[in-house]
Amino acid sequence: MSSREEQLKAFERLLDIMDDLREKCPWDRKQTFDSLRQNTIEETYELATAISRHDMNEICKELGDVLLHVVFYAKMGSEEKWNFSGPSEDEPRESFDIADVCNRLCDKLIFRHPHVYGDEAAKNAEEVSHLWEQVKLKEKGGNKTVLGGIPDSLPSLVKAYRIQDKVANVGFDWEKREDVWDKVKEELNELQAELMKSDGGNKEAEFGDLLFAMINAARLYKIRPDNALEQTNLKFMRRFNYLEQRAKEKGHDLKDMTLDEMEALWQEAKTNE
């Protein structure tokens, strides 16, 4: 592992390179907050993929890509000109640089960890989580409502988990986690009843209610639904890729195979895992 001095030197090197690129590279010089936004989202998802695959080499690489974006935004924030595509350059703007980013983060971390830097007590991670939500409501310039800090653009599956987690931290939760299964069954029955209606009904809303209840169950049983679903996605893709490859080896086209033939190869894929 690198020493603190080596870590700081590496970060300084990155900042120097960012200064050079912003000044000397036509592409980097052209970028704005708006133009980088989608790239940032993609890089974050690539990091999430590397984490789900437990690939430490890729995680290191993707962390670098995400860090580049943090440094890039901070560099643009320190410049005199506007770096958005919309507002006029005559409008007032507060500038910031990477030091402001780091210091604001440090101040926030200290404020939100009174059990480390203050007099509050927290014995375990669950107590810390409850304390965290309470502190955030008191934070200057922070969230003024329990659900205020949930980003609108958060993926729906993750957003549902965060909604439930936040309200649970202020006491809006099941008394016993086993009780959630009655709610899951209730929502499943309502969805099935809706699907039987000849007029179409409101299938999407009822399906959403069932998903919300299942995500709640996952939370109560310490399962991250997004991680769980991604593991299943990867497992399905792995098995189907095997099925497709074996079909080609046998000279078959998937579209011409029967479901029973594909099922046999599917079971073979499961056996060979």
C-alpha positions, 0 to 999 in steps of 0.5 A: 500500500502507498504511504500518505505522502505517496497518495497525496503526491498522486492526487497532486499529479492528477490535479496538474494533469487536469490543469494541462488538459483543460488548457491544452486539449481541445476536447477537454477545453470544450466540456461543460457540466452539462456535456459531462453529465451523461458520461458521469452516469455511465462511469458510475454504472461501470463502477457498479458493474465491476463491484458486482463482479468482484473484479478488483482490477476493474474496480480500481480502473473505474474508480479512477474514471469516476475520480476524473469526473470529480476533478473535472467538475471541480476544475470547471467550478474554479474557472471564471466563465460559465460551464453550463449550456443554459444560463447567461454569463452575466448571472451571478455564480459561486465558484469553487475548486477541489479544496472547497469540495474536499473541505465541505465533504470533511465538514459534513462527515464530521458533523454527521458522525457525532458518535466519532467527533462528538458526544453521541453514542452509537453501539452498532451500524443500525444505531449509526444509521438512525443517528445519521438520518436525525443529524441530516435533518438538523444540518445547515442547508441540508434536507428539511424533510425525511425524504427530501434528500432522495434524488429524483433521477435515482433508479426506481429499484434503488429509490424504493429501497432508500424511501423505505430505509429513510422512513424506517429510521424515524420509526415508520416500519413493521414491528416484526419483519415477518409481518411484511409477508402478509403485505406481499401476499395482499399485493400479489392477490390484488395484482392477480385480481387486476390481471383477471379484469376484462377492462384491463384495470390498473395492472401497472400500479398493482405490479408496482405495489407488489414490487414495492412490498418485495423491496420492503421485505428485502430491506427487512431481511438485510438483502439489497434488492438491486444487488440481488437482481443484478446477481440473477441477471448475470446468472441468467446471462451466463446460462443463456450464453452457454445455451446459445454456444452449445446450440451452435456447436450442435449446428442448431439455430435457437429460433428453430429449437423447441422449448424442451430442447432449449430447456435441456441445454439450460439444465446442462448449463446449471449443472456445469456451473 
